[in-house]
Amino acid sequence: MFFFNQSWGIQTNIFETNILNLAIYFHSFSYLSKRQQSIVLNLQQAEKRAKEAEQTFLNAQKKYNDASNQVDLIKNQAQNSIEENKTQSEIQSQTDLERLKQFCQSTIYYQQQKIQTQISQKIFISVNQKVQQKFQKKLNKKFHKSINTYSIELLKKLSPQGT
């Protein structure tokens, strides 16, 4: 070892030099060992963080895929619903159109019946008036009866319902 009164220089005492070298070696080895442990620990922590980040990424990717599938499902359901509503609307329109046609036909039929009834009534009134005129001319009863019977038969034939 160095003493205060000695200067720097080459140590010729091997024993002292080896102890000094060994002390430096063990100190360096201890420092390097601690540094190696620190680096290994940092690497393990980095690997752990990398695995956590990868797992977080996989979870996020799974959530994204699930959300994407849900969006596709909703789109398909909406498209199916639109098509179904369109079909239902077309069917309803056809049904309404058929109902309207039937209503128009029945209205026309009833109007025709009403007009025929009015014509029948006018004919009956006209015939009745003619009969009354002939009665006023003092025709015999047999003739009156035949005219009335004939008029009634005519009305029955003209009447759409046979009344």
PyMOL commands that set and color helices and strands:
alter all, ss='L'
color gray80, all
select helices_A, chain A and resi 14-136+141-158
alter helices_A, ss='H'
color red, helices_A
deselect
rebuild
show_as cartoon
